[in-house]
C-alpha cells in the first residue's frame, strides 16, 4: 500500500497540468452554483425579514377621497388585522442643477411611522414634525443620487402651488424596495423618489383634511383574500375606489418577484449547464489520461496488483482533484455571493442583507461536484481495471494505429506530407477526435451562453426606444383635460409634434382570470407612440376597431382573437362592458391593452379628453420646454425618453452585467482548460513520434506545425458543434426568463458568434505556443530507448 501511495504522489506530480484543468472545470461549476443559490437565498431571506419586521401590507385600495371614520368599518371586517389610511400624491420637483424635472410620490405618515403598516425605516436624520415648514424623509437611493444632506430644501409643485420641502431624514419602506416610476420599465433613482411627510401637512396642501386616498391592510394568515377584496370594494366603492389589489399586483413586490424569478433561473440553469459540461470534459480528460498510462497499468498488473487496487489508485487520484475543485469552488462561490449581494443591494433596497453562510446549497454543490467528477471519471477507472496486461503492454501509439482504409483515402493524396500525417492521425482515431471536437464545442457554447444577452438587450432597447416609442417627452396630467391642453403645449417654442392619449385604469376579466392594468386610447395612426406587430409594422387604430392586447396579457387571461372580455372601469364610474379582442401582438414588456381614442371616449361617455401628451421636440429648445413644464400646474409628471434610455443601459450594466461577466470568466476558463488539455494530451500521445521525427532530421518548425495543425483543425471543426449548442443553451435561458413584467426575444448577434470563435482561437494559439515550448525541451535520447 505504501508503494501505491508513493505512486499516487508521483502521478499527482507528473500529471499536475491535467489535474489543474480538472480542478478548474469543477471549481467553475461548483462556484457558479454556490454563488447563484447563496445570492438568491440571501436576498429572499432579507426580503422575508423586511416584510415581517416592518409589516408589509397584504392588500391596498386606492380611491379618490374617503373620510377617516371609514377606517373603523374596514378594521371590523373579519380577517382584517390592521388598517392604515394615507394621503398619497405626486409632485414635480425642481433641482437647479438638473435640466429635466424630477418627480416624487408624497406619502403621509403619523407620529410613529415605524410601527405602522409598511413601516418607515429611518436610515439617517429624524422623523418630520408638525411645524411651519414641510419636513420630509427622502427615499435613500434618491437622496444618494442627488447627494442630499439634512437641511437641504427642494422646490416642489403641489398641484399648482410652489412649496419648499426640507429634508430632515433618509429612509426606506417595504412597499418601495424596487421603485419604478409609473410607465417605466426600470428604476430611475435620479428622476423619481418617495418623500414621507406628516399627514397634517399633506392633508392641508392637497385639501385632504380628515380624509385619505390610499388604504393598506394587514390580514390574518387564514383569511380569504378574494372575499376580503369584495367586502372592501363594497365599502369603498362610493368613494372612487379603483379596485383592491394584493401583493401580486403591488408594483414593487411584483417587480421584485420577477427579478427574483430571473435570478432563480440563473441560479439553477446556468450552473446546471456548467456542471453538465464539466462532467463531460472531466470524462474526456481523465479517459485520455488513462489511455496514456496503459504501460504503467501493465507494469502494475505484472507485479501482481489486482484490478481493484488499480481502480482504487485512480479513484484516489481523481478524489484529490475533486476535493480541490469542490473546496475552491465553495470558496470562490461564497466570495462572489457576498460581492453580488452587495451589488444587488443597489437595486433591492433592504435595510440589511442576510448572508446565508451554510445551507442545503453547500450539500447540493458538494454532491453535484462529486457526482460530476465521478460520472466523468468512472468510465476511465473501469477501463483501467478491465485492461488485460497483454494489451496494456503495447504503447498508446500502437493501440491507436490507423487502419489501412484510412491511409489509402484518396483525399490524403492532395495533402502535403505534414497535412497527411495530421489527417491520418485524426481519422485513424475517430472517437478521440470526436470527443476533442465536442469538448471544444462545449467550451464555445458556454461562451455564447454567457455573452449573448448583451446583444439581446440592445435589440430590445432599439425596438422599445427607437422603433416603437419615438417621442422625446411624455407628459401626464393630474386630471384628464380637454383638447385645449394639447393646443396650449403645441404652441410652445421647440415643439415639433404633439399627440394626445387617454388612459384609464381597468380590471380585465375572463372567467376567473383577472388583471389590473391601464387601457390606453391612441390616435388612429400614431406617429410618436407606436404599437408594432411581429413584423415591426405599426398598428393603426381606426374608429370602431376592437381591443388590441399584448401576447403576455392574452396568455395570462387565456384569450384568443375573437374572444369577448369583461372590462371593469376603475375611474369615475361603476360599470362593466364586454369588448371583443381584435388583435394580439407580441411585445417585450408586461400586459397592455389599446383602443382607438375616439372609441374609448364613447365607452367612457365623455368628450374629447386627454390624460397626457407625447411630444417630439427640438433638442436645442429642451431646457426652455422643461421650464414651461415646471410652470404648468396641470402637469403631474414628465418622462424623458433619452434619460430613460441612459438609465436603462446603466442599470442593465450594473445588474445583469456583473452576472454575465462572472459567467463569461468561468466560460473562458473552461474553454482554456479544454483547449489546453487537448493540446497537452495530443503532445503526450505523440511525444515519441515527434522526437523520432527530430532524430530523422525534421526541423523543429515542421514538428511544431503538426501539433498546431491538429489543434487548429480540432478548433475549426468545433465551430459547427459549438454554435448549435450555444443556440440551444441560449434558447433554454430565454424561455426561462419570461416573466409577467417583461420577456426577451431569442436574438443572437453574429458578433456574439465571432466573439466566441475569437476566444477559442486565442485559447488554441496560447495553448499551442505552450506545447511548442514543450517540444523544444524534448529529450531526443529517450526516443532511442523506446521499446518496439
C-alpha positions as a printed Julia matrix, in Angstrom:
788×3 Matrix{Float64}:
   0.0    0.0     0.0
   2.95   2.28    0.7
   4.13   1.73   -2.89
   0.71   2.76   -4.24
   0.77   5.87   -2.05
   4.16   6.79   -3.48
   2.79   6.15   -6.96
  -0.14   8.43   -6.16
   2.26  11.22   -5.23
   4.28  10.61   -8.38
   1.17  10.66  -10.57
  -0.06  13.87   -8.95
   3.32  15.48   -9.6
   3.73  14.24  -13.16
   0.14  14.98  -14.21
  -0.35  18.24  -12.33
  -1.22  20.09  -15.52
  -4.12  17.77  -16.32
  -5.08  17.96  -12.64
  -5.18  21.75  -12.73
  -7.5   21.61  -15.74
  -9.88  19.2   -13.98
  -9.79  21.3   -10.79
 -10.6   24.45  -12.8
 -13.54  22.74  -14.51
 -15.03  21.57  -11.21
 -14.28  24.86   -9.48
 -16.17  26.83  -12.15
 -19.2   24.54  -12.0
 -19.39  24.46   -8.19
 -18.63  28.2    -7.83
 -21.47  29.21  -10.18
 -23.87  27.02   -8.21
 -22.77  28.28   -4.78
 -22.68  31.9    -5.97
 -26.11  31.83   -7.6
 -28.01  29.89   -4.94
 -26.38  31.71   -2.0
 -27.18  35.07   -3.58
 -30.83  34.28   -4.23
 -31.3   32.69   -0.78
 -29.72  35.7     0.93
 -31.95  38.12   -0.99
 -35.08  36.07   -0.25
 -34.21  35.84    3.46
 -33.61  39.6     3.56
 -36.96  40.2     1.85
 -38.88  37.92    4.23
 -37.34  39.52    7.32
 -38.03  43.02    5.99
 -41.66  42.22    5.2
 -42.23  40.68    8.62
 -40.41  43.26   10.76
 -41.94  46.32    9.09
 -45.48  44.99    8.5
 -45.65  44.87    4.72
 -49.31  45.13    3.73
 -51.35  42.3     2.21
 -53.98  44.48    0.48
 -54.17  48.01   -0.95
 -57.06  50.13   -2.16
 -56.52  53.45   -3.99
 -59.5   55.81   -4.1
 -60.41  59.45   -4.7
 -61.29  60.57   -1.18
 -62.83  58.89    1.86
 -63.41  60.11    5.44
 -61.12  58.71    8.13
 -64.08  57.34   10.11
 -64.41  54.74    7.35
 -61.22  53.1     8.61
 -63.16  51.75   11.61
 -65.57  49.93    9.3
 -62.67  48.38    7.41
 -60.99  47.28   10.66
 -64.15  45.41   11.73
 -64.15  43.14    8.66
 -63.4   39.55    9.81
 -59.85  38.64    8.86
 -58.51  42.2     8.84
 -55.79  42.68   11.47
 -54.64  46.26   10.89
 -55.71  49.19    8.69
 -53.81  52.3     7.68
 -55.24  55.24    5.72
 -52.83  57.56    3.93
 -52.68  60.54    1.65
 -50.62  59.83   -1.47
 -49.94  62.37   -4.22
 -47.41  63.02   -6.97
 -45.43  66.23   -7.37
 -42.89  67.7    -9.77
 -39.57  68.69   -8.18
 -37.24  71.5    -9.16
 -33.47  70.94   -8.87
 -31.47  73.94  -10.14
 -28.6   71.72  -11.33
 -30.89  69.41  -13.36
 -32.15  70.01  -16.88
 -35.06  67.57  -16.73
 -37.64  67.8   -13.9
 -37.74  65.04  -11.31
 -40.9   63.82   -9.62
 -41.79  62.28   -6.29
 -44.55  60.29   -4.67
 -45.58  62.03   -1.46
 -46.81  59.7     1.3
 -48.29  60.79    4.61
 -47.05  59.38    7.91
 -48.28  59.67   11.5
 -46.27  60.36   14.64
 -44.89  56.78   14.81
 -44.47  55.59   11.2
 -42.01  52.85   12.11
 -44.78  50.81   13.76
 -47.35  51.41   11.02
 -48.21  49.17    8.08
 -45.39  49.49    5.53
 -43.28  50.92    8.34
 -40.67  53.57    7.64
 -37.04  52.56    8.22
 -35.07  55.65    9.19
 -31.53  55.4     7.8
 -30.33  58.81    8.95
 -31.71  62.03   10.41
 -35.04  62.23   12.22
 -38.75  61.98   11.58
 -40.73  65.02   10.37
 -42.6   67.07   12.93
 -45.53  69.45   12.58
 -44.08  72.95   12.23
 -44.15  76.0     9.95
 -42.21  74.25    7.16
 -42.94  70.99    5.36
 -40.35  68.45    6.51
 -39.78  65.24    4.58
 -37.88  61.97    4.79
 -36.43  61.12    1.36
 -36.0   57.62   -0.08
 -32.38  56.5     0.25
 -31.46  55.98   -3.4
 -32.96  59.31   -4.44
 -31.0   61.05   -1.68
 -27.8   59.33   -2.76
 -28.28  60.23   -6.42
 -28.73  63.91   -5.57
 -26.25  63.92   -2.67
 -28.88  65.41   -0.42
 -27.91  66.43    3.08
 -30.05  67.1     6.13
 -31.45  70.6     5.93
 -31.46  70.82    2.13
 -34.51  72.41    0.51
 -36.24  71.06   -2.6
 -38.76  73.06   -4.61
 -41.98  71.17   -5.35
 -45.11  71.82   -7.42
 -48.02  70.62   -5.27
 -50.92  70.72   -7.74
 -50.08  74.23   -8.86
 -48.71  75.54   -5.55
 -44.99  76.1    -5.13
 -43.59  74.89   -1.79
 -40.14  74.15   -0.38
 -39.67  70.71    1.17
 -36.99  70.45    3.88
 -35.0   67.2     4.09
 -34.79  66.01    7.72
 -34.15  62.31    7.15
 -33.41  59.47    4.75
 -35.46  56.28    4.84
 -36.8   53.07    3.3
 -40.1   51.21    3.33
 -41.03  47.62    2.37
 -43.53  48.78   -0.27
 -40.79  50.56   -2.24
 -37.93  48.04   -2.33
 -37.94  48.16   -6.13
 -39.11  51.65   -7.01
 -40.21  52.28  -10.61
 -41.77  55.46  -11.95
 -45.25  54.81  -13.42
 -44.96  53.89  -17.09
 -41.27  52.99  -16.91
 -39.56  49.61  -17.23
 -36.71  50.1   -14.75
 -35.96  52.33  -11.76
 -34.55  55.8   -12.32
 -33.47  56.97   -8.89
 -32.32  60.32  -10.23
 -35.73  61.3   -11.58
 -38.13  59.54   -9.19
 -38.24  59.04   -5.44
 -40.52  58.84   -2.41
 -40.97  61.62    0.14
 -42.63  60.92    3.5
 -44.23  63.91    5.25
 -46.56  64.39    8.22
 -50.18  63.72    7.38
 -51.24  67.11    8.72
 -49.0   68.87    6.19
 -50.01  66.81    3.14
 -53.7   66.98    4.05
 -53.52  70.75    4.19
 -51.54  71.03    0.95
 -53.97  68.84   -1.03
 -57.26  69.72    0.77
 -57.49  66.24    2.28
 -58.17  67.16    5.94
 -59.86  64.3     7.76
 -59.65  62.09    4.68
 -57.42  59.59    2.9
 -57.0   58.35   -0.68
 -54.98  55.18   -0.09
 -55.62  52.38    2.38
 -53.33  49.48    3.26
 -54.4   46.42    5.23
 -52.76  43.53    7.05
 -54.85  40.36    7.26
 -54.7   37.12    9.21
 -52.93  34.11    7.63
 -56.17  32.15    7.28
 -58.12  34.99    5.65
 -59.59  34.53    2.18
 -58.16  37.38    0.1
 -60.8   37.19   -2.63
 -63.66  37.52   -0.14
 -61.89  40.37    1.64
 -61.39  42.21   -1.65
 -65.12  42.04   -2.38
 -66.07  43.33    1.08
 -63.55  46.18    0.97
 -64.63  47.08   -2.57
 -68.26  47.28   -1.44
 -67.38  49.7     1.37
 -65.04  51.92   -0.66
 -66.9   51.9    -3.99
 -68.86  55.13   -3.32
 -65.56  56.92   -2.69
 -63.99  56.28   -6.09
 -62.1   53.11   -5.23
 -60.22  51.89   -8.31
 -60.04  48.3    -7.12
 -58.49  46.42   -4.22
 -55.32  44.54   -5.08
 -52.93  42.24   -3.24
 -49.17  41.77   -3.16
 -49.09  40.03   -6.52
 -50.25  43.27   -8.17
 -48.34  45.7    -5.94
 -45.76  47.4    -8.17
 -42.67  46.97   -6.0
 -43.43  43.39   -4.96
 -44.4   42.33   -8.49
 -41.19  43.75   -9.96
 -39.15  42.22   -7.16
 -40.88  38.87   -7.71
 -39.99  38.9   -11.41
 -36.39  39.92  -10.72
 -36.09  37.15   -8.13
 -37.51  34.69  -10.61
 -34.88  35.7   -13.15
 -32.15  35.33  -10.55
 -33.55  31.94   -9.55
 -33.48  30.87  -13.19
 -29.87  31.98  -13.47
 -29.16  30.26  -10.15
 -30.16  26.86  -11.48
 -29.99  26.86  -15.27
 -26.5   28.29  -15.79
 -24.82  26.12  -13.1
 -26.67  23.07  -14.44
 -25.23  23.71  -17.89
 -21.77  24.42  -16.48
 -21.78  21.26  -14.35
 -23.08  19.11  -17.22
 -20.32  20.4   -19.48
 -17.8   19.87  -16.68
 -18.91  16.24  -16.3
 -18.27  15.54  -19.96
 -14.95  17.37  -20.0
 -13.71  15.56  -16.88
 -14.64  12.32  -18.62
 -12.73  13.34  -21.74
  -9.61  14.46  -19.87
  -9.47  11.54  -17.44
 -10.2    8.9   -20.08
  -7.38  10.16  -22.26
  -5.11  10.28  -19.23
  -5.87   6.61  -18.52
  -5.2    5.8   -22.17
  -1.76   7.38  -21.85
  -0.92   5.27  -18.79
  -1.52   1.83  -20.24
   2.16   0.9   -19.81
   2.1    1.88  -16.14
  -1.06  -0.15  -15.62
   0.54  -3.15  -17.36
   3.6   -2.92  -15.13
   1.45  -2.82  -12.0
  -0.58  -5.82  -13.16
   2.65  -7.71  -13.97
   3.86  -7.14  -10.41
   0.7   -8.72   -9.03
  -1.55  -5.76   -8.29
  -5.22  -6.62   -8.7
  -7.73  -4.77  -10.84
  -9.39  -3.48   -7.64
  -6.13  -1.97   -6.41
  -5.64  -0.31   -9.79
  -9.15   1.12   -9.59
  -8.62   2.35   -6.03
  -5.39   4.06   -7.08
  -7.05   6.03   -9.87
 -10.05   6.68   -7.66
  -7.73   8.26   -5.08
  -6.05  10.25   -7.84
  -9.29  11.76   -9.08
 -10.52  12.23   -5.47
  -7.65  14.62   -4.79
  -8.66  16.7    -7.8
 -12.34  16.5    -6.84
 -11.62  17.74   -3.32
  -9.53  20.65   -4.54
 -12.11  21.6    -7.17
 -15.05  21.48   -4.74
 -13.24  23.34   -1.93
 -12.01  26.07   -4.27
 -15.48  26.24   -5.86
 -17.15  26.75   -2.47
 -14.64  29.43   -1.5
 -14.95  31.32   -4.8
 -18.72  30.91   -4.81
 -19.13  32.38   -1.31
 -16.86  35.34   -2.07
 -18.76  36.04   -5.28
 -22.11  35.65   -3.46
 -21.14  38.34   -0.93
 -19.99  40.6    -3.76
 -23.12  40.05   -5.85
 -25.43  40.56   -2.87
 -23.91  43.98   -2.26
 -24.31  44.83   -5.95
 -27.99  43.83   -5.93
 -28.47  45.9    -2.82
 -28.13  48.93   -5.11
 -31.44  47.87   -6.7
 -33.25  45.97   -3.94
 -33.3   48.4    -1.02
 -33.26  46.18    2.06
 -32.18  47.57    5.44
 -29.62  44.77    5.57
 -28.56  41.74    3.56
 -28.76  38.48    5.5
 -25.98  36.29    4.15
 -26.79  32.58    4.3
 -23.36  31.13    5.06
 -24.36  27.49    5.32
 -27.31  25.61    3.97
 -28.52  22.96    1.62
 -26.73  24.63   -1.31
 -23.41  23.51    0.19
 -24.61  19.93    0.33
 -26.06  20.24   -3.17
 -22.87  21.79   -4.55
 -20.6   19.2    -2.95
 -22.88  16.35   -4.03
 -23.18  17.61   -7.59
 -19.47  18.39   -7.81
 -18.55  14.91   -6.62
 -21.21  13.31   -8.83
 -19.98  15.25  -11.86
 -16.39  14.2   -11.31
 -17.26  10.58  -10.51
 -19.52  10.29  -13.57
 -16.79  11.81  -15.67
 -14.01   9.62  -14.3
 -15.78   6.32  -13.64
 -15.54   5.02  -17.19
 -11.8    5.7   -17.26
 -11.3    3.92  -13.94
 -13.34   0.91  -15.09
 -11.35   0.84  -18.31
  -8.1    0.8   -16.31
  -9.39  -2.08  -14.17
 -10.51  -4.13  -17.18
  -7.4   -3.6   -19.3
  -5.7   -7.01  -19.94
  -1.96  -6.9   -19.18
  -1.03  -8.26  -22.61
  -2.91  -5.46  -24.36
  -1.71  -2.87  -21.9
   1.95  -3.68  -22.61
   1.56  -2.05  -26.0
   2.05   1.7   -26.19
  -0.83   4.04  -26.77
   0.52   4.82  -30.17
   0.47   1.2   -31.34
  -3.02   0.67  -29.99
  -4.36   3.56  -31.98
  -2.51   2.98  -35.23
  -4.58   3.96  -38.26
  -6.2    1.25  -40.33
  -5.22   0.55  -43.91
  -8.51   2.03  -45.18
  -7.62   5.36  -43.61
  -4.11   5.53  -45.02
  -5.41   4.76  -48.52
  -8.02   7.53  -48.62
  -7.87   9.42  -51.92
  -8.23  12.73  -50.05
  -4.82  12.27  -48.47
  -3.15  12.37  -51.86
  -3.99  16.07  -52.21
  -2.27  16.99  -48.96
   1.32  17.74  -48.19
   3.2   15.22  -46.03
   2.65  17.1   -42.77
  -1.04  17.66  -43.51
  -1.34  13.98  -44.46
   0.17  12.92  -41.12
  -2.31  15.1   -39.23
  -5.34  13.79  -41.12
  -4.22  10.16  -40.8
  -3.98  10.55  -37.03
  -7.34  12.33  -36.7
  -9.2    9.91  -38.98
  -7.41   6.91  -37.51
  -8.69   7.79  -34.02
 -12.29   8.84  -34.79
 -13.63   8.64  -31.24
 -10.67  10.51  -29.82
 -11.08  13.18  -32.48
 -14.84  13.36  -31.93
 -14.54  13.91  -28.19
 -11.83  16.54  -28.67
 -14.09  18.4   -31.1
 -17.1   18.03  -28.81
 -15.09  19.27  -25.82
 -14.02  22.43  -27.62
 -17.56  22.85  -28.98
 -18.98  22.76  -25.45
 -16.48  25.38  -24.36
 -17.58  27.58  -27.26
 -21.25  27.05  -26.4
 -20.63  28.34  -22.87
 -19.0   31.45  -24.32
 -22.12  32.07  -26.43
 -24.4   31.46  -23.44
 -22.51  33.91  -21.23
 -22.36  36.75  -23.78
 -25.49  36.66  -25.98
 -27.71  38.61  -23.53
 -25.85  41.87  -24.14
 -26.91  41.98  -27.8
 -30.39  40.73  -26.91
 -30.87  43.66  -24.54
 -29.58  46.05  -27.22
 -32.22  44.65  -29.59
 -34.96  45.28  -27.0
 -33.72  48.83  -26.41
 -33.71  49.57  -30.13
 -37.22  48.14  -30.51
 -38.62  49.93  -27.48
 -36.93  53.33  -27.66
 -36.25  53.81  -31.37
 -38.85  51.97  -33.42
 -41.84  51.91  -31.07
 -41.56  54.93  -28.77
 -40.41  57.79  -31.0
 -41.47  60.63  -28.71
 -38.91  62.71  -26.82
 -41.11  63.5   -23.81
 -44.27  62.1   -22.27
 -46.4   64.38  -20.11
 -49.06  63.21  -17.64
 -51.81  65.48  -16.28
 -53.24  65.4   -12.76
 -56.74  65.12  -14.23
 -57.98  64.43  -17.79
 -58.13  67.67  -19.8
 -59.86  68.88  -22.93
 -58.03  69.34  -26.21
 -57.12  72.86  -25.09
 -54.26  71.32  -23.14
 -52.86  69.85  -26.36
 -53.22  73.12  -28.27
 -51.51  75.02  -25.45
 -48.45  72.74  -25.45
 -48.38  72.74  -29.26
 -47.68  76.47  -29.19
 -44.55  76.11  -27.07
 -41.32  77.04  -28.9
 -39.38  73.96  -29.97
 -42.34  71.54  -30.01
 -42.44  69.79  -33.39
 -45.32  67.37  -32.92
 -47.85  66.58  -30.19
 -50.12  63.55  -29.82
 -52.65  63.14  -27.04
 -53.6   59.9   -25.34
 -56.33  58.84  -22.94
 -55.54  56.35  -20.21
 -57.91  54.78  -17.73
 -57.32  52.1   -15.07
 -59.36  48.95  -15.64
 -59.83  45.44  -14.38
 -59.98  42.92  -17.22
 -61.8   39.65  -16.55
 -62.12  36.38  -18.42
 -63.95  33.96  -16.18
 -61.89  33.58  -13.01
 -58.8   35.12  -14.65
 -58.33  38.82  -13.86
 -55.71  41.52  -14.27
 -55.47  45.2   -13.32
 -53.88  47.44  -15.92
 -54.18  50.74  -17.77
 -56.2   50.85  -21.01
 -54.6   53.3   -23.43
 -56.55  55.17  -26.09
 -54.41  56.25  -29.08
 -54.87  58.29  -32.24
 -55.95  56.36  -35.4
 -52.42  56.38  -36.85
 -49.99  57.42  -34.09
 -46.54  58.56  -35.18
 -44.83  59.09  -31.83
 -46.03  56.23  -29.61
 -46.44  53.3   -32.0
 -47.58  49.75  -31.34
 -45.66  47.35  -33.58
 -46.7   43.9   -34.73
 -44.38  40.9   -35.02
 -43.05  42.18  -38.37
 -42.29  45.58  -36.78
 -45.1   47.23  -38.75
 -47.11  49.95  -36.94
 -50.63  49.01  -35.91
 -53.37  51.55  -36.7
 -56.43  52.17  -34.53
 -59.28  53.26  -36.82
 -62.61  54.23  -35.26
 -64.7   51.17  -34.49
 -61.8   48.74  -34.22
 -61.73  46.41  -31.25
 -59.33  45.69  -28.46
 -55.61  45.21  -29.12
 -53.77  43.36  -26.35
 -50.28  42.01  -25.78
 -49.44  38.35  -26.01
 -48.48  38.41  -22.33
 -51.98  39.6   -21.36
 -53.63  37.08  -23.68
 -51.57  34.32  -22.09
 -52.41  35.44  -18.56
 -56.17  35.68  -19.21
 -56.26  32.79  -21.72
 -57.69  34.93  -24.52
 -57.7   34.45  -28.28
 -58.63  36.71  -31.18
 -62.43  36.95  -31.35
 -62.99  36.3   -27.63
 -65.02  38.75  -25.55
 -63.54  40.01  -22.28
 -65.18  41.89  -19.4
 -63.85  45.38  -18.63
 -64.49  46.97  -15.2
 -63.88  50.74  -15.22
 -61.87  51.78  -12.18
 -62.08  55.52  -12.79
 -65.12  57.73  -12.44
 -67.9   55.19  -12.96
 -69.04  51.87  -11.61
 -70.0   49.71  -14.56
 -68.67  46.95  -16.79
 -68.7   46.33  -20.52
 -67.68  43.48  -22.81
 -65.16  44.11  -25.59
 -64.01  41.84  -28.37
 -60.32  41.06  -28.77
 -59.46  42.06  -32.33
 -55.7   41.73  -32.31
 -52.99  40.09  -30.2
 -49.44  41.24  -30.73
 -46.1   40.26  -29.26
 -44.1   42.73  -27.19
 -41.23  42.72  -24.69
 -42.91  44.48  -21.77
 -45.75  43.46  -19.49
 -49.51  43.22  -20.11
 -51.04  46.13  -22.04
 -54.27  46.93  -23.89
 -55.15  49.57  -26.51
 -58.25  51.06  -28.13
 -58.86  53.9   -30.59
 -59.05  57.07  -28.51
 -62.39  58.05  -30.02
 -63.83  54.63  -29.15
 -62.6   54.98  -25.58
 -64.33  58.38  -25.3
 -67.61  56.8   -26.41
 -67.28  53.97  -23.91
 -66.49  56.42  -21.1
 -69.41  58.65  -22.22
 -67.2   61.72  -22.26
 -65.97  64.36  -24.69
 -62.58  64.54  -26.37
 -60.33  64.44  -23.31
 -56.68  63.54  -22.83
 -54.72  62.12  -19.9
 -51.35  63.2   -21.26
 -49.25  64.04  -24.28
 -46.43  62.59  -26.36
 -44.03  65.29  -27.58
 -41.39  65.47  -30.28
 -39.13  68.47  -29.62
 -36.1   70.33  -30.94
 -33.04  69.35  -28.87
 -31.83  72.94  -28.66
 -35.1   74.03  -27.0
 -35.19  71.25  -24.39
 -34.26  73.49  -21.45
 -36.9   76.07  -22.36
 -39.55  73.35  -22.67
 -38.62  71.96  -19.26
 -39.06  75.43  -17.82
 -42.56  75.59  -19.35
 -43.38  72.2   -17.83
 -42.34  73.41  -14.37
 -44.59  76.45  -14.79
 -47.67  74.43  -15.84
 -49.7   73.42  -12.74
 -51.76  70.78  -14.57
 -48.72  68.61  -15.38
 -48.19  65.88  -12.77
 -45.16  64.17  -14.3
 -42.81  64.02  -17.25
 -40.79  61.16  -18.74
 -37.71  61.94  -20.8
 -37.05  59.06  -23.21
 -33.36  59.85  -23.62
 -32.83  59.96  -19.85
 -34.77  56.71  -19.51
 -32.57  55.06  -22.14
 -29.35  56.18  -20.45
 -30.69  54.96  -17.11
 -31.77  51.65  -18.66
 -28.3   50.98  -20.04
 -26.67  51.92  -16.76
 -28.9   49.66  -14.67
 -28.51  46.71  -17.03
 -24.73  47.15  -16.99
 -24.68  47.23  -13.19
 -27.11  44.37  -12.55
 -27.06  41.61  -15.15
 -23.7   42.85  -16.45
 -21.88  41.54  -13.38
 -23.53  38.13  -13.61
 -22.68  37.95  -17.31
 -19.1   38.97  -16.56
 -18.65  36.24  -13.95
 -20.21  33.58  -16.17
 -18.08  34.85  -19.06
 -14.9   34.49  -16.99
 -15.87  30.96  -15.98
 -16.76  30.07  -19.58
 -13.4   31.42  -20.75
 -11.55  29.43  -18.07
 -13.37  26.27  -19.11
 -12.58  26.95  -22.77
  -8.9   27.48  -21.98
  -8.84  24.33  -19.84
 -10.37  22.29  -22.66
  -8.03  23.7   -25.3
  -5.01  23.28  -23.05
  -5.85  19.67  -22.23
  -6.44  18.86  -25.87
  -3.03  20.32  -26.7
  -1.31  18.71  -23.73
  -2.71  15.23  -24.31
  -2.04  15.46  -28.04
   1.57  16.28  -27.21
   1.79  13.44  -24.66
   0.36  10.92  -27.11
   2.68  12.0   -29.91
   5.83  12.85  -27.94
   7.66   9.73  -29.13
   6.61  10.24  -32.74
   7.67  13.87  -32.64
  11.01  13.07  -31.05
  11.58  10.36  -33.66
  10.91  12.88  -36.42
  13.53  15.19  -34.95
  16.05  12.33  -34.87
  15.21  11.54  -38.51
  16.09  15.1   -39.48
  12.79  17.01  -39.45
  13.16  20.64  -38.48
  11.6   21.97  -35.3
   9.2   24.18  -37.28
   7.87  21.12  -39.14
   7.31  19.23  -35.9
   5.56  22.24  -34.39
   3.35  22.57  -37.46
   1.98  19.05  -36.92
   0.76  19.92  -33.43
  -0.6   23.31  -34.42
  -2.41  21.91  -37.46
  -4.1   19.24  -35.37
  -5.17  21.8   -32.77
  -6.36  24.19  -35.48
  -8.43  21.54  -37.27
  -9.96  20.43  -33.97
 -10.9   24.04  -33.18
 -12.24  24.62  -36.7
 -14.41  21.5   -36.6
 -15.66  22.5   -33.13
 -17.36  25.62  -34.54
 -20.31  23.8   -36.22
 -20.71  21.84  -32.97
 -20.39  24.73  -30.51
 -22.65  27.21  -32.33
 -25.8   25.0   -32.35
 -25.18  24.0   -28.73
 -24.77  27.67  -27.82
 -28.07  28.46  -29.56
 -29.74  25.61  -27.66
 -28.45  26.76  -24.26
 -29.34  30.4   -25.01
 -32.87  29.47  -26.11
 -33.4   27.49  -22.89
 -32.31  30.51  -20.85
 -34.54  32.97  -22.76
 -37.56  30.71  -22.26
 -36.92  30.58  -18.53
 -36.53  34.38  -18.26
 -40.1   35.02  -19.45
 -41.86  36.89  -16.59
 -45.05  38.89  -16.1
 -43.29  42.26  -16.41
 -41.11  41.54  -19.44
 -39.69  38.95  -21.76
 -36.67  38.75  -24.04
 -36.58  37.8   -27.71
 -34.32  34.99  -28.85
 -31.69  37.01  -30.69
 -28.05  36.05  -31.14
 -25.96  38.67  -32.87
 -23.27  37.46  -35.32
 -20.78  39.41  -33.21
 -21.51  37.04  -30.33
 -20.51  34.09  -32.5
 -17.42  36.0   -33.66
 -16.51  36.69  -30.04
 -16.79  33.0   -29.09
 -14.68  31.96  -32.09
 -12.08  34.63  -31.29
 -11.74  33.49  -27.68
 -11.5   29.87  -28.79
  -8.86  30.75  -31.39
  -6.87  32.8   -28.86
  -7.01  29.96  -26.33
  -5.88  27.49  -29.0
  -2.97  29.7   -30.06
  -1.82  30.25  -26.47
  -2.04  26.54  -25.73
  -0.26  25.75  -29.0
   2.55  28.11  -28.02
   2.87  26.34  -24.66
   3.04  22.95  -26.38
   5.71  24.23  -28.78
   7.81  25.15  -25.76
   7.39  21.57  -24.51
   8.57  20.11  -27.83
  11.7   22.22  -27.64
  12.5   20.59  -24.3
  12.09  17.02  -25.59
  14.96  14.71  -24.65
  15.73  13.09  -28.0
  17.92  10.39  -26.41
  14.81   8.98  -24.74
  13.48   8.04  -28.15
  16.39   5.62  -28.63
  15.25   3.76  -25.51
  11.71   3.2   -26.66
  10.64  -0.44  -26.7
   9.42  -1.7   -30.04
